[in-house]
Amino acid sequence: LGGRYRLQALLADGDRASTWQAVDERSGRPVLAWALPPGVPVPVEVTAAVSQALALGAIGFDAVKHLVLCRIERRPPRLDLDVYPYLPRATVETTRVAAYMGLLGCQETAA
């Protein structure tokens, strides 16, 4: 699926969706995947939330549900990294003043 998930085994096949055992190719973790049959309408909020969750690397039912509700309620998402430990964590360091001075073309370096 999308070059990221490899389907392994069909676990259940229903009228509205089929459930698959799959593997996340990036992390190597086992996951469940739900596939909708062709022609099933999907609300635009759901497709947008799934795309956003994929971009965040937080594709899971709880994360998608949270993102859908935030879109409907027009509020910013607040994904708690303790609940979603597989989300990428940003590491931000303080920039040295000398680096700024270099960008400005100053010959002096600040300590």
PyMOL commands that set and color helices and strands:
alter all, ss='L'
color gray80, all
select helices_A, chain A and resi 44-56+61-73+97-103
alter helices_A, ss='H'
color red, helices_A
select strands_A, chain A and resi 5-13+18-24+30-35
alter strands_A, ss='S'
color yellow, strands_A
deselect
rebuild
show_as cartoon
